[in-house]
Amino acid sequence: MGTPHANSSEYLIYQLIQPICIVSAIEILPYKARFQAGMPIYAPMLVTVTVSYDEKCKGGWKSRPYVIQNLDGILFFKSFLYFIF
């Protein structure tokens, strides 16, 4: 669910269950409101990827912020490779 303010921070957390994981890319598909006139796309304004082995993001890796264009299609991030043990 979105927020009423465009500059609010929202996040998703995925927990990987295997003892060893390799994160080599992330894909994001922006929401397309097909029920609204003109079918607007609601892509994030900015994306930062953080990969860590604990919830406080200690000992992990954080990407630079990516500015996102509001386009229809999959956003593909592959400029990193991180191992989780």
Long-range contacts (C-beta under 8 A, 24 or more apart in sequence): 2-42, 6-45, 10-44, 13-55, 16-84, 19-85, 20-83, 20-84, 20-85, 21-83, 21-84, 22-81, 22-82, 22-83, 22-84, 23-51, 23-80, 23-81, 23-82, 23-83, 23-84, 24-78, 24-80, 24-81, 25-76, 25-77, 25-78, 26-76, 26-77, 27-74, 27-75, 27-76, 27-77, 28-74, 28-75, 28-77, 29-73, 29-74, 29-75, 30-68, 30-70, 30-71, 30-72, 30-73, 30-75, 32-72, 41-70, 41-71, 41-72, 42-70, 43-68, 43-69, 43-70, 43-71, 43-75, 44-68, 47-75, 47-77, 49-77, 49-80, 51-80, 51-82, 51-84, 52-84, 53-84, 53-85
